[in-house]
Amino acid sequence: MKFVLLIVETAESKRHLRTDRTAHRRRLEEWMTVQGEAGRLLGGEAFEGEDAATTVRRDGDEVTVTGGPFNRGGETVGGFVLVDAADRDEAVELAKTWPTGETIEVRQVWAASWRST
């Protein structure tokens, strides 16, 4: 089953990233190497910083476009990792091994019926 590990940056993880970006990335690359070699890592991407975000909101027929992330609080979406796991419990256990201080939200990927196999 496919799951997304949604990477949610916190104030603390952003501070660590600013303090030592090289060490932060090295820990992530090591984790991804291990997961890739085990056949669990299917893909993923990091996002540009929240200052590059644009939010589009729809309320009925009204659409509002604003600069910045959808969440103006301390946590923002920093990227995602797509993994293969037997079930949600295995995906959660994998998320627990995330090597840096971000919050990880685990979501199963919905497979749309229109996709060909």
N, C-alpha and C positions, 0 to 999 in steps of 0.2 A: 504494500500500500504506500502511496505517496503522501508525505506530510511536509508542510512548510514550517520551518523554524523561523518565526518572524523576530527579527532582532530589534529590540526597543532600547534605544540609548537612554541612559539615565544621566543625571547631573554628575554622578560619581564616575561613570564609565567615560563620559565626555572629558572629564578632568584628567583621567588616566591617559586617554588618547592624546590629549594636548601635551601632557608631561613627557611621554615617551612613545611616540607613534611607532617607532621601529620595533620596540619590544612587543607592543600591542599586536602589530601585524604579524610578527614572527609567531606568537602564540596561536593566532588564528590560522596561519598557514600550516603549522604543525598539526593542529586539530583536523583541518581539511585534508591533509595528506593521509593521516591515519584513517579517517572515514572513507576517503576515496579508495584507498588500498583494500579496505574491508568491503567495498561494493555498496556502501550506504549513501555516499554523497552523489547526488544526481545533478546538482547545479546550484547556482545562487549568484547573487549580485549585491554589492554595496550601493547605497544611494548617495547622491550628492548631499551636501549639508542642507539643513532645514532652511537656510537663507535662500536657497535656490528653488524652494517648493512653491507651487501654485495650487490653491484649493478651489475646486468647483463644487458648489452646493446647489441642489435642486429642491425646491419646495413647491410642489404642484407644477405649474407652468413657469414659475419664476426661477431664474438661474442667476446665481451670484458668483463672481470670480474675485478672489482675494489673493494677495501675495502672502506667502508663508505657509507653514504646515497646518493641517486641520486641527491639531491639538496645540494650543498655545502654552500648555503646561510644561513641566520639566522633562517629560518623556516624549521622544519623537521616534518615528520609524527610521531605522538606519540601514535596513536591507533585509535579505532573506536567504535561507539555505533550503534547498529542496533535498529531502532525504527519502530513502526507501526503508520502511520498517514493517515488521509483521503486523503490528497493531498500535493503537494509541499509547499503551503502556510502554512499549519498546521505544516509541518516538519520544516520550517524556523522559525515559531513562537516558536517551541520547542527548536530549536538551540539557539535562543535568550536568553533562560533561563539558558544556560550552566553557571555553577557557578564560574568557574575559568577563567583566562586570556588568554586561548588559542583561536586561530582562529578556527572556525568550518565551514567546507565545507559540504554542504548538497548535497547528490546524491541519486537519486532513484535507487533501485536495479533492475537490469535487470533479468527477469525470463526466463531462457533458455528454449526453447521448448522441449528439450530432457528430462527434469525433469518430473518424474511421479508425479501425484497429489495425 
